Amino acid sequence: MNKLIINATLTTVQPVSIKLPDQEGHPKMTRGLDSDGQPKKTAYIPATTVRGKLRRLAVLPLMQAAATAGKPWTLHQVYESMLGQDAASEASEEIDLVALKKRRESNHIVDLFGAGLGVKSRLSVGHFLPVVDVQPEAFAGVRKDLDSDTDLLDLMAPDEVDKFVGRNANNSKRAAADAVVKKLVSQIRKAEKAGQDVTELKIALTLAETQRDSLVAAMGDMKNSTKTLTSYEAMPAGIELKSRLIVDKATHKDMVTLLGALDLFSRSPVLGGQTARGCGEVAGVFEVSDQDGALLGLIQVGRYAPSRVSWTETGSKLMAENA
């Protein structure tokens, strides 16, 4: 097959919320300039999110089959195939081409997705960018406490209700004390940057932390508030995003692996976090072409249903020839 080109389109059925370690909120990138020459920002779905999802879904059936056969994978095998981590290759700068060839032949996941510094991936995935620039939206919610339903308290023993009331009061005080601690930490940080004396601020911080910790202890076994405010950013629903996947030196086995991963993705078409709060569901179409641009087939995913695959005459012939 030489090279496969897969033009992908995803549509957010529900808001999609992705949190990266080094970014605040849903990831955004600069794309072009506005009429005043200023950078324009748009939300997007990172390539690593989709690529990592496909890799995990490609590996999972292999792990399940091995476990069923009584030959569960070793920790090294899981890290190598699922995450592409290989400490041995990262510890050596020398590349044994013969060993590399054998390794690719013995582990198709590593051959396709790559591993460590020694095995370069043959699959590249682009960022999924919206057709029109879009900003992430802010979402908020609250997890209510028991007193949101007074009838519930009537069904509890009086001493347990008293325990709840006392815990609730201590929690309110704890929240206020925690806010003071955070404010003092911020003030100390700013003062230290300005070269100011922070002795009194640190004394106040110690007192505030002591008060907060005593209130936490008074709350008993449940240390965290049950009335929790949640806030997060997410790409809105109904947004169309496009990307491209490229498979170099493609084989029939590559296509079978990707078809299997996309089928599992279709049965659970969720990306990102906040899934318990309604986020993550997407649907999509993957158009498979050869390196000359000839359409080979379409793969539709989504709706928590099996993927729908339709091959063109050229694609059917190619798949049959390489089966």
VENNORMO-V530284 format. One record per residue. N is the residue number from 1. SS is DSSP state (A for helix, B for strand, O for the rest). OMEGA is omega in whole degrees, 0 to 359 (* if undefined). D_CENTER is the distance of its C-alpha to the mean C-alpha in Angstrom with 2 decimals. Layout:
((N/SS/OMEGA/D_CENTER) (N/SS/OMEGA/D_CENTER))
This chain:
((1/O/183/31.35) (2/B/182/31.02) (3/B/174/28.00) (4/B/176/25.72) (5/B/183/24.32) (6/B/177/21.73) (7/B/188/21.45) (8/B/174/18.45) (9/B/175/18.27) (10/B/175/15.53) (11/B/179/16.58) (12/B/177/14.67) (13/O/173/16.57) (14/O/175/15.07) (15/O/180/13.48) (16/B/184/9.83) (17/B/181/8.33) (18/O/180/5.72) (19/O/176/6.98) (20/O/186/7.92) (21/O/187/10.60) (22/O/181/13.42) (23/O/174/13.12) (24/O/178/14.39) (25/O/179/12.71) (26/O/184/10.73) (27/O/177/11.21) (28/B/176/14.66) (29/B/175/16.94) (30/B/176/20.71) (31/B/178/22.16) (32/B/181/25.94) (33/B/176/28.53) (34/O/184/30.01) (35/O/178/33.78) (36/O/179/34.48) (37/O/180/32.82) (38/O/181/29.91) (39/B/176/26.32) (40/B/180/24.32) (41/B/174/20.69) (42/B/172/18.19) (43/B/180/14.65) (44/B/173/12.56) (45/B/184/9.40) (46/O/178/8.95) (47/A/182/10.44) (48/A/179/8.34) (49/A/182/5.33) (50/A/181/8.37) (51/A/179/10.37) (52/A/178/8.38) (53/A/180/8.22) (54/A/181/11.89) (55/A/180/12.84) (56/A/181/11.87) (57/A/176/13.67) (58/A/183/16.52) (59/A/188/17.02) (60/A/180/16.92) (61/A/179/20.25) (62/A/178/21.91) (63/A/180/21.15) (64/A/179/22.37) (65/A/180/25.48) (66/A/180/26.24) (67/A/179/25.97) (68/A/180/28.19) (69/O/180/30.67) (70/O/180/30.92) (71/O/181/29.39) (72/O/183/25.99) (73/O/173/24.18) (74/O/179/24.73) (75/A/178/22.15) (76/A/180/22.80) (77/A/181/22.19) (78/A/180/18.81) (79/A/183/17.67) (80/A/186/19.38) (81/A/185/18.08) (82/A/185/14.60) (83/A/180/13.55) (84/O/180/16.47) (85/O/182/17.97) (86/O/184/21.75) (87/A/184/23.75) (88/A/182/27.01) (89/A/181/26.35) (90/A/181/25.15) (91/A/182/28.37) (92/O/179/30.64) (93/O/181/31.31) (94/O/180/33.48) (95/O/177/32.32) (96/O/186/34.31) (97/A/179/34.22) (98/A/179/35.86) (99/A/179/33.43) (100/A/179/30.50) (101/A/179/31.94) (102/A/181/32.41) (103/A/177/28.89) (104/A/182/27.50) (105/A/185/29.98) (106/A/183/29.15) (107/O/185/25.32) (108/A/179/24.08) (109/A/178/20.34) (110/A/180/21.16) (111/A/183/23.50) (112/A/186/21.03) (113/A/181/17.80) (114/O/178/19.73) (115/B/177/19.80) (116/O/179/20.76) (117/O/188/23.27) (118/O/184/25.62) (119/B/180/24.00) (120/O/180/22.79) (121/O/173/20.32) (122/O/179/22.13) (123/B/174/19.06) (124/B/182/17.83) (125/B/178/15.17) (126/O/173/15.52) (127/O/176/13.43) (128/B/185/13.53) (129/B/179/16.08) (130/B/178/17.78) (131/O/176/21.41) (132/O/180/22.58) (133/O/181/21.18) (134/O/178/19.46) (135/O/176/18.47) (136/O/178/15.75) (137/B/177/17.50) (138/B/178/17.87) (139/B/180/17.62) (140/B/178/19.45) (141/B/180/20.59) (142/B/172/22.67) (143/B/188/23.04) (144/O/178/26.82) (145/O/185/29.20) (146/A/184/32.08) (147/A/174/34.58) (148/A/178/32.93) (149/O/185/35.00) (150/A/178/38.47) (151/A/180/39.61) (152/A/180/37.15) (153/A/179/38.93) (154/A/181/42.25) (155/O/182/41.19) (156/O/177/40.58) (157/O/183/43.28) (158/A/181/44.79) (159/A/177/43.99) (160/A/176/40.30) (161/A/178/40.32) (162/A/178/41.97) (163/A/179/39.29) (164/A/181/36.59) (165/A/179/38.55) (166/A/179/39.03) (167/A/180/35.38) (168/A/180/34.44) (169/A/179/36.96) (170/A/180/35.81) (171/A/178/32.19) (172/A/178/33.31) (173/A/179/35.24) (174/A/179/32.37) (175/A/179/30.08) (176/A/179/32.89) (177/A/180/33.48) (178/A/177/29.83) (179/A/177/29.96) (180/A/179/33.08) (181/A/180/31.48) (182/A/179/28.60) (183/A/180/31.20) (184/A/177/33.42) (185/A/178/30.70) (186/A/180/30.01) (187/A/179/33.77) (188/A/181/34.33) (189/A/180/31.72) (190/A/181/33.36) (191/A/179/36.83) (192/A/178/36.20) (193/A/181/34.98) (194/O/179/38.19) (195/O/182/40.29) (196/O/178/41.52) (197/O/183/42.78) (198/O/184/40.17) (199/A/182/42.42) (200/A/179/42.92) (201/A/179/39.29) (202/A/176/38.29) (203/A/179/40.99) (204/A/179/39.68) (205/A/180/36.13) (206/A/179/37.49) (207/A/181/39.35) (208/A/179/36.38) (209/A/178/34.15) (210/A/178/37.03) (211/A/179/37.39) (212/A/182/33.70) (213/A/179/33.63) (214/A/178/36.80) (215/A/176/35.37) (216/A/179/32.27) (217/A/181/34.74) (218/A/181/36.78) (219/O/178/33.91) (220/O/186/34.30) (221/O/182/31.72) (222/O/187/29.13) (223/O/184/28.18) (224/O/178/25.51) (225/O/175/26.30) (226/O/175/25.86) (227/O/190/26.09) (228/B/174/22.71) (229/B/178/21.74) (230/B/177/18.13) (231/B/180/17.02) (232/B/176/13.91) (233/B/179/13.48) (234/B/172/12.22) (235/B/184/13.30) (236/O/175/16.32) (237/O/176/17.07) (238/O/180/19.31) (239/O/179/18.02) (240/B/181/18.56) (241/B/182/16.58) (242/B/178/17.94) (243/B/180/17.17) (244/B/174/18.91) (245/B/179/18.42) (246/B/175/21.36) (247/B/177/22.66) (248/B/180/25.56) (249/B/187/28.45) (250/B/177/27.04) (251/O/176/28.49) (252/A/181/28.86) (253/A/176/26.71) (254/A/182/23.78) (255/A/179/24.16) (256/A/180/24.46) (257/A/180/21.28) (258/A/177/19.27) (259/A/179/21.15) (260/A/180/20.24) (261/A/180/16.49) (262/A/177/16.67) (263/A/177/18.88) (264/A/177/16.52) (265/A/180/13.76) (266/A/182/16.59) (267/A/175/17.41) (268/O/190/14.04) (269/O/186/12.61) (270/B/177/9.48) (271/O/174/6.17) (272/O/184/3.92) (273/B/181/6.13) (274/O/183/9.94) (275/A/178/10.58) (276/A/180/13.81) (277/A/172/14.97) (278/O/184/14.83) (279/O/166/11.66) (280/O/187/9.53) (281/B/177/12.46) (282/B/172/13.38) (283/B/183/16.37) (284/B/177/17.50) (285/B/178/20.25) (286/B/181/20.34) (287/B/184/23.79) (288/B/178/24.98) (289/B/174/27.82) (290/B/185/29.85) (291/O/177/30.48) (292/O/178/33.42) (293/O/180/31.45) (294/O/181/32.88) (295/B/180/30.65) (296/B/181/30.11) (297/B/178/28.09) (298/B/176/25.50) (299/B/179/22.55) (300/B/182/21.49) (301/B/176/18.41) (302/O/176/17.58) (303/O/182/19.50) (304/O/181/18.52) (305/O/177/21.32) (306/O/178/22.08) (307/O/178/21.54) (308/B/184/24.71) (309/B/176/26.01) (310/B/181/29.11) (311/B/170/30.77) (312/O/178/33.43) (313/A/178/36.69) (314/A/180/35.73) (315/A/179/32.37) (316/A/180/34.11) (317/A/182/36.77) (318/A/180/34.40) (319/A/181/32.34) (320/A/181/35.65) (321/A/185/37.16) (322/A/183/34.35) (323/O/*/33.84))
